[in-house]
Amino acid sequence: MCDPRVIHRLAGTLIIVSALLGFTVSIHWFALAAFVGANLLQMSFTGFCPAERIFGHFKAFGCRPALAHRRNG
């Protein structure tokens, strides 16, 4: 579990950087911005965010690991 601001900062930074690289280095960098946007869209429907899981696994930026499925008994 992460503070939503962490994920928003990551997404915003990646989109800005990929747009700058797309204009200055190669048009192929726009694919990164499209990927980040698509990930944000699917996250709004499913609630699943790969970045949040990765940050939680490494306990980065104050994120906690997602709760594993527990067995009763």
C-alpha positions in Angstrom: 0.0 0.0 0.0 1.4 3.4 -1.0 0.3 6.9 -0.6 -1.4 7.8 -3.9 0.9 10.8 -4.3 3.9 8.5 -4.7 2.2 6.8 -7.7 1.0 10.1 -9.2 4.5 11.6 -8.9 6.1 8.6 -10.6 3.5 8.7 -13.4 3.8 12.4 -13.9 7.6 12.3 -14.0 7.7 9.4 -16.5 5.2 11.2 -18.8 7.1 14.5 -18.7 10.5 12.8 -19.3 9.2 10.6 -22.1 7.6 13.6 -23.8 10.8 15.5 -23.6 12.8 12.6 -24.9 10.2 12.1 -27.6 10.6 15.6 -28.9 14.4 15.8 -28.6 15.8 12.2 -29.0 13.4 9.8 -30.8 9.7 9.6 -31.5 9.7 6.1 -30.0 9.9 7.6 -26.5 6.2 8.6 -26.8 5.4 4.9 -26.4 6.5 5.2 -22.8 4.1 8.0 -22.2 1.3 6.0 -23.8 2.1 2.9 -21.7 2.0 5.0 -18.5 -1.3 6.5 -19.5 -2.8 3.1 -20.3 -1.6 1.8 -17.0 -3.2 4.7 -15.1 -6.5 4.1 -17.0 -6.5 0.3 -16.2 -5.6 1.1 -12.6 -8.7 3.4 -12.3 -10.9 0.4 -13.2 -9.1 -2.5 -11.5 -7.3 -0.9 -8.6 -4.2 -2.9 -9.5 -0.9 -1.0 -9.9 2.3 -2.8 -10.8 4.4 0.1 -9.5 2.7 0.0 -6.1 3.4 -3.7 -5.8 7.1 -3.2 -6.8 7.5 -0.3 -4.3 5.8 -2.3 -1.6 8.0 -5.4 -2.2 11.1 -3.3 -1.7 9.5 -1.1 1.0 10.5 2.0 -1.0 9.1 5.5 -0.4 7.2 4.3 2.7 5.1 1.7 0.8 4.1 -1.5 2.5 3.8 -4.9 0.9 0.3 -5.9 -0.2 -1.3 -8.5 2.1 -0.8 -12.0 0.9 -3.8 -14.4 0.7 -4.2 -16.0 4.1 -5.5 -19.5 4.7 -8.0 -20.0 7.5 -6.8 -22.7 9.8 
